[in-house]
């Protein structure tokens, strides 16, 4: 279950049925390092395949995990954008997103070194030419959309990203 809160007040939540006996850590450590095969657009580890409940509450329409996951699978380490400059999301339901539309939590977009996955470009780990942020909101037809919070590292300039003005935090509960 993911609960979105803002300044200590719960704003909405969604719960999924986890489809395998793996623990949460195993989902996050699968396919996370340079040199591993990440696959192409639309790949990730299925974390939850069906929703058992939700409350949108007062969340923004394009919030990535509660609002945008209706009827969709929850993925860990989800990839969009192909192999030349992939966009990575630690958690996302955006199997419908095109390149650079992103929507997820724990994002690093236009990743450079992992496109080949071998030294020398991955010696110091992955690097990104664009947003490295806590969360981005899905915005159809827009490059990377709006950013949640202020924890934004933007390498190479991010003229397409803008602040949402929202200070969402995400709590993950596993039972």
Number of C-alpha atoms within 10 A of each C-alpha: 20 17 20 24 17 15 10 9 10 17 19 21 22 19 20 19 16 19 11 10 7 10 12 14 8 13 19 16 11 14 18 17 14 20 16 13 13 23 15 15 19 17 16 26 19 19 25 19 16 17 18 10 11 18 14 16 13 9 20 16 13 18 25 24 27 25 20 20 20 14 10 18 19 26 25 27 26 29 29 28 21 18 18 14 20 26 29 28 28 21 26 29 28 25 20 12 19 17 20 23 22 34 32 27 24 16 21 25 27 25 21 21 23 26 20 17 19 13 13 9 16 18 11 10 14 16 17 20 16 23 25 24 21 22 31 29 25 26 19 16 12 15 17 25 22 23 26 23 18 15 12 14 15 17 14 10 11 14 10 13 17 13 15 16 11 15 15 23 19 16 11 11 10 10 6
